[in-house]
Amino acid sequence: MNQDLIDQLAIAVVPKTIGSGKPLSRDTHRLKLTNAKTFKSGLALLYYEPVRLGGISS
């Protein structure tokens, strides 16, 4: 993401209890949630786009 090569990031979140959780990345990036879909199973599909400098995203 530091090289501005990602247009969209999709993350599937599965509801499981495994302790305190772990971060996806140690780097901090500004992401904007653009869409979310939930399923009866509890699965959540989250779509993010990076926030570009100046607020412009592709």
N, CA and C of each residue as an Amber inpcrd file, in Angstrom:
protein
   174
   0.8140000  -1.1880000   0.0000000   0.0000000   0.0000000   0.0000000
   0.8590000   1.2520000   0.0000000   2.0630000   1.1530000   0.5150000
   2.9360000   2.3230000   0.5360000   3.2930000   2.7980000  -0.8580000
   3.2380000   1.8920000  -1.8480000   3.5950000   2.2570000  -3.2170000
   2.3690000   2.6190000  -4.0400000   1.1970000   2.7460000  -3.4090000
  -0.0350000   3.1810000  -4.0670000  -0.4530000   2.2260000  -5.1940000
  -0.3220000   0.9190000  -4.9690000  -0.6500000  -0.0690000  -5.9990000
  -1.9870000  -0.7630000  -5.7510000  -2.6630000  -0.4790000  -4.6590000
  -3.9180000  -1.1500000  -4.3280000  -5.0840000  -0.2030000  -4.5530000
  -6.0890000  -0.6820000  -5.3180000  -7.2970000   0.1100000  -5.5570000
  -8.4110000  -0.2650000  -4.5990000  -8.4750000  -1.5600000  -4.2550000
  -9.5190000  -2.0200000  -3.3560000  -9.0020000  -3.1820000  -2.5180000
  -9.4400000  -3.2300000  -1.2700000  -9.0550000  -4.3030000  -0.3640000
 -10.3360000  -4.9470000   0.1480000 -10.4700000  -6.2640000  -0.0420000
 -11.6380000  -6.9950000   0.4460000 -11.1890000  -7.8990000   1.5830000
 -11.8820000  -7.8200000   2.7050000 -11.5470000  -8.6120000   3.8790000
 -12.7830000  -9.3900000   4.3080000 -12.6290000 -10.6960000   4.4830000
 -13.7070000 -11.5260000   5.0150000 -13.4530000 -11.7230000   6.5020000
 -14.4400000 -11.3710000   7.3160000 -14.3200000 -11.4970000   8.7630000
 -15.2080000 -12.6560000   9.2050000 -14.5780000 -13.6740000   9.7770000
 -15.2860000 -14.8570000  10.2520000 -15.4090000 -14.7630000  11.7680000
 -16.6320000 -14.8860000  12.2960000 -16.8040000 -14.7520000  13.7440000
 -16.2520000 -15.9570000  14.5050000 -15.1010000 -15.7760000  15.1200000
 -14.4730000 -16.8020000  15.9510000 -13.8480000 -16.1110000  17.1370000
 -13.8460000 -16.7770000  18.2470000 -13.2050000 -16.2270000  19.4360000
 -11.8930000 -16.9570000  19.6430000 -10.7850000 -16.2280000  19.4550000
  -9.4620000 -16.8510000  19.6060000  -8.5560000 -16.0180000  20.5020000
  -9.1260000 -15.3280000  21.4240000  -8.3000000 -14.4940000  22.2950000
  -8.5100000 -13.0300000  22.0070000  -7.4430000 -12.2650000  22.0870000
  -7.5570000 -10.8140000  21.9270000  -7.4990000 -10.3580000  20.4750000
  -7.1860000 -11.2500000  19.5390000  -7.1170000 -10.8700000  18.1350000
  -5.7350000 -10.3940000  17.7370000  -5.5060000 -10.3820000  16.4550000
  -4.2080000  -9.9420000  15.9440000  -4.4270000  -8.9290000  14.8230000
  -3.6050000  -7.9000000  14.7540000  -3.7480000  -6.9110000  13.6790000
  -3.3660000  -7.5110000  12.3310000  -4.0170000  -7.0200000  11.2800000
  -3.6860000  -7.4770000   9.9270000  -2.3140000  -6.9910000   9.4940000
  -1.9570000  -5.8040000   9.9390000  -0.6910000  -5.2040000   9.5380000
  -0.2000000  -4.2860000  10.6460000   1.0900000  -4.1950000  10.7990000
   1.6520000  -3.2480000  11.7760000   1.6990000  -1.8360000  11.1920000
   1.6620000  -1.7320000   9.8670000   1.6350000  -0.4230000   9.2250000
   0.2510000   0.1860000   9.3710000   0.2020000   1.4990000   9.4760000
  -1.0970000   2.1670000   9.5310000  -1.3520000   2.8210000   8.1810000
  -2.5090000   2.5430000   7.6390000  -2.9220000   3.1030000   6.3510000
  -4.3280000   3.6600000   6.5220000  -4.5990000   4.6930000   5.7870000
  -5.9410000   5.2700000   5.8260000  -6.8030000   4.5610000   4.7930000
  -7.8400000   3.9020000   5.2770000  -8.7570000   3.1720000   4.4150000
 -10.1760000   3.6800000   4.6280000 -10.9580000   3.6820000   3.5510000
 -12.3540000   4.1090000   3.6040000 -13.2200000   2.8940000   3.3050000
 -14.1430000   2.5690000   4.2010000 -15.0680000   1.4670000   3.9750000
 -16.0400000   1.8820000   2.8850000 -16.0730000   1.1150000   1.7730000
 -16.9290000   1.4720000   0.6420000 -18.1420000   0.5740000   0.5070000
 -18.0850000  -0.6430000   1.0630000 -19.2060000  -1.5630000   0.9740000
 -19.0430000  -2.6350000   2.0380000 -20.1430000  -3.1630000   2.4940000
 -20.1150000  -4.2440000   3.4720000 -21.2980000  -5.1640000   3.2030000
 -21.0550000  -6.4640000   3.3070000 -22.1140000  -7.4440000   3.1140000
 -22.0040000  -8.4600000   4.2440000 -23.1430000  -8.7560000   4.8670000
 -23.1510000  -9.7520000   5.9340000 -23.9910000 -10.9450000   5.4980000
 -23.6550000 -12.0960000   6.0480000 -24.3270000 -13.3410000   5.7000000
 -24.9530000 -13.9540000   6.9450000 -25.9230000 -14.8490000   6.7530000
 -26.6050000 -15.4990000   7.8800000 -25.6270000 -16.2270000   8.7940000
 -24.5310000 -16.7120000   8.2510000 -23.5290000 -17.4380000   9.0420000
 -22.7640000 -16.5330000  10.0040000 -22.9000000 -15.2110000   9.8240000
 -22.1640000 -14.2590000  10.6420000 -20.9570000 -13.6850000   9.9130000
 -20.6070000 -14.2660000   8.7700000 -19.4850000 -13.7710000   7.9740000
 -19.7730000 -12.3500000   7.5110000 -18.7910000 -11.4980000   7.5660000
 -18.9020000 -10.1310000   7.0640000 -17.8380000  -9.9340000   5.9920000
 -18.2500000  -9.4620000   4.8320000 -17.3320000  -9.1620000   3.7360000
 -17.2370000  -7.6500000   3.6370000 -16.0310000  -7.1250000   3.8920000
 -15.8110000  -5.6810000   3.9520000 -14.9220000  -5.2390000   2.8030000
 -15.3300000  -4.1750000   2.1290000 -14.5570000  -3.6290000   1.0140000
 -14.0410000  -2.2520000   1.3960000 -12.7480000  -2.0550000   1.2170000
 -12.1000000  -0.7850000   1.5490000 -11.3530000  -0.2530000   0.3320000
 -11.2360000   1.0650000   0.2730000 -10.3810000   1.7360000  -0.7110000
  -9.4060000   2.6180000   0.0610000  -8.1720000   2.7000000  -0.4190000
  -7.2210000   3.5960000   0.2530000  -7.6100000   5.0580000   0.0340000
  -7.3770000   5.8680000   1.0310000  -7.5980000   7.3050000   0.9010000
  -6.3250000   7.8970000   0.3340000  -6.4130000   8.4380000  -0.8420000
  -5.2330000   8.9950000  -1.5260000  -4.9250000  10.3910000  -0.9870000
  -3.7050000  10.8350000  -1.2000000  -3.3280000  12.2010000  -0.8090000
  -4.2460000  13.1950000  -1.5050000  -4.7230000  14.1460000  -0.7670000
  -5.6440000  15.1270000  -1.3280000  -7.0780000  14.6420000  -1.3380000
  -7.3280000  13.4090000  -0.8070000  -8.6810000  12.8880000  -0.7310000
  -9.2000000  12.2990000  -2.0220000  -8.3450000  12.1720000  -3.0430000
  -8.7740000  11.6390000  -4.3340000  -8.5120000  10.1530000  -4.3590000
  -9.5470000   9.3640000  -4.6620000  -9.3500000   7.9160000  -4.8230000
  -9.8330000   7.5260000  -6.2070000  -9.2910000   6.4100000  -6.6940000
  -9.6480000   5.9850000  -8.0460000 -10.9390000   5.2160000  -8.0640000
